[in-house]
């Protein structure tokens, strides 16, 4: 007697479907710390000394230094934008998530470019020396640049990486649920349907009308 072949009722998940959640988890685990660290590093490095020099005077030399914020305000501003975009990625879906992820990536790219250009910029140093001396066009000599502009650029690269991961895998990431909202005591709980007004109490009827509700429903 020949054996009757048995059919399996539990079909194995498709490889693409099984790989998508795994790649989404890995990309999310990488994007979150990369984006947060990138924004923090960019904000920190933008406040550090980027360049130093000396202005020559008749009485001698006057040392001068500038921070990243003196050179350009772009990295600090884009770091705040990138951090906000990193949080907003989980508050939107579909096309909105793609747009926010693109903003996150562009913020990182802008930080890296601005920091690289600011590394060779001496105009802020000359302007600060002119303000200190009181003479416009004061030259600055012996200019040296620190490593903080490149640290800022590194923070921008981390934000750019987080944005690219969000663009590639963000559609599989979880989103904030609208099923819960904050209650009066500050805790989060399920949304409750508005209480039906008591038709025997006129004040309740007027209150429901003020809210734009139909008291007869």
C-alpha positions in Angstrom: 0.0 0.0 0.0 1.4 3.3 -1.0 1.6 6.1 1.6 -0.7 9.0 1.1 1.3 12.2 1.1 0.3 14.6 3.8 -0.1 18.3 3.1 1.3 20.8 5.6 -1.3 23.4 6.8 1.2 25.7 8.5 3.1 27.3 5.6 6.4 28.8 6.5 6.7 32.6 6.2 8.2 33.9 3.0 11.9 34.8 3.4 11.3 38.4 2.4 8.6 38.8 5.0 10.7 37.2 7.7 13.8 39.3 6.8 11.9 42.6 6.8 11.2 42.7 10.6 14.7 41.6 11.4 16.3 44.3 9.2 13.8 46.9 10.7 14.8 46.0 14.2 18.5 46.2 13.4 18.2 49.5 11.5 16.1 51.0 14.3 18.6 49.9 16.9 21.3 51.6 14.9 19.4 54.8 13.8 18.2 55.9 17.3 21.6 56.0 19.1 23.3 57.3 15.9 20.9 60.2 15.5 20.8 61.1 19.2 24.6 60.9 19.5 25.1 62.9 16.2 22.9 65.7 17.4 24.5 65.8 20.8 28.0 65.8 19.4 27.2 68.5 16.9 25.7 70.7 19.6 28.7 70.1 22.0 31.4 70.6 19.4 29.8 73.8 18.0 30.4 75.5 21.3 34.1 74.6 21.4 37.1 76.6 20.1 37.5 76.1 16.4 40.4 78.5 15.6 43.0 80.6 17.4 45.3 83.4 16.3 47.0 86.6 17.2 46.4 90.2 16.1 49.4 92.4 15.8 49.3 95.8 17.5 51.8 98.5 18.1 52.0 97.5 21.7 52.4 93.8 20.9 50.2 90.9 20.0 46.7 90.1 21.2 45.5 86.5 21.2 42.1 85.7 19.8 39.9 82.6 19.5 36.5 81.8 18.1 34.1 79.0 18.7 32.1 77.1 16.2 29.0 79.2 16.9 31.1 82.3 16.1 32.1 80.8 12.8 28.7 79.5 11.7 25.4 79.0 13.4 24.4 76.3 10.9 25.6 73.2 12.8 23.9 74.1 16.0 20.6 75.0 14.3 20.5 71.9 12.2 21.4 69.7 15.2 18.2 70.9 16.9 16.2 70.3 13.6 17.7 66.8 13.2 16.9 65.8 16.8 13.3 67.0 16.4 13.1 65.1 13.1 14.4 61.9 14.8 11.5 62.1 17.3 9.0 63.1 14.6 9.8 60.0 12.5 7.7 57.9 14.9 4.8 60.3 14.9 4.0 60.1 11.2 3.4 57.4 8.7 3.8 56.8 4.9 4.6 59.9 3.0 5.0 62.0 6.1 7.6 59.6 7.5 9.6 59.8 4.2 9.6 63.6 4.3 10.7 63.7 7.9 13.4 61.1 7.3 14.7 63.1 4.3 14.8 66.2 6.6 16.8 64.2 9.1 19.3 63.1 6.4 19.6 66.7 5.0 20.2 68.1 8.5 23.2 65.7 9.0 24.5 66.5 5.5 24.2 70.3 6.2 26.1 70.0 9.5 28.9 68.1 7.9 29.3 70.5 5.0 29.1 73.6 7.2 31.7 72.2 9.6 34.1 71.3 6.8 33.8 74.8 5.3 34.1 76.5 8.7 37.4 74.7 9.4 39.2 76.9 6.9 37.2 80.1 7.6 39.2 82.9 9.2 36.7 85.7 8.7 35.1 85.3 12.2 38.6 85.3 13.8 39.5 88.6 12.0 36.1 90.1 12.9 36.6 89.3 16.5 40.1 90.6 16.6 38.9 93.9 14.9 36.2 94.2 17.6 38.7 93.7 20.4 41.2 96.1 19.0 38.7 98.7 17.8 40.1 98.9 14.3 38.4 97.4 11.2 40.4 95.1 9.0 42.8 94.0 11.7 44.9 91.1 10.4 45.2 87.9 12.3 48.4 85.8 12.2 49.6 82.4 13.4 46.1 81.0 12.8 45.6 77.4 14.1 42.5 75.2 13.8 41.4 72.7 16.3 39.9 69.3 15.7 36.4 70.4 16.8 35.1 71.2 13.3 35.8 67.7 12.3 34.1 66.4 15.4 31.1 68.5 14.4 31.2 67.0 10.9 31.3 63.5 12.5 28.1 64.3 14.4 26.6 65.4 11.1 27.6 62.1 9.5 25.8 60.2 12.3 22.6 62.2 11.7 23.0 61.5 8.0 23.3 57.8 8.7 20.2 57.9 10.8 18.2 59.7 8.1 19.3 57.2 5.4 18.3 54.3 7.6 14.9 55.9 8.2 14.5 56.4 4.4 15.4 52.7 3.6 13.7 50.9 6.5 11.5 53.5 8.2 8.3 52.0 6.7 8.8 49.0 8.9 9.4 50.9 12.1 6.7 51.3 14.7 4.6 54.4 15.0 3.1 56.2 18.0 -0.4 54.9 18.6 -3.4 57.2 18.8 -5.3 54.7 21.0 -4.1 56.3 24.2 -4.2 59.8 25.4 -3.3 61.6 28.7 -5.9 61.7 31.4 -6.4 64.5 33.9 -3.8 63.1 36.4 -1.1 63.0 33.7 -1.2 59.2 33.2 -1.9 57.6 29.8 -5.0 55.5 29.4 -7.5 54.4 26.7 -9.7 57.0 25.1 -13.2 57.1 26.4 -16.3 58.0 24.5 -18.0 61.2 25.7 -20.6 60.6 28.3 -24.2 60.9 27.0 -26.0 64.0 28.5 -28.9 63.5 30.9 -31.9 64.8 28.9 -33.8 65.4 32.2 -31.2 68.1 33.1 -31.4 71.2 30.9 -27.9 72.3 31.9 -26.4 69.1 30.5 -28.2 69.6 27.2 -26.8 73.2 26.9 -23.3 71.9 27.7 -23.5 69.3 24.9 -24.8 71.9 22.5 -21.9 74.2 23.4 -19.5 71.3 22.5 -21.2 70.9 19.2 -22.8 67.5 20.1 -26.3 66.3 19.4 -27.9 65.6 22.8 -30.6 63.4 21.2 -28.1 60.8 20.0 
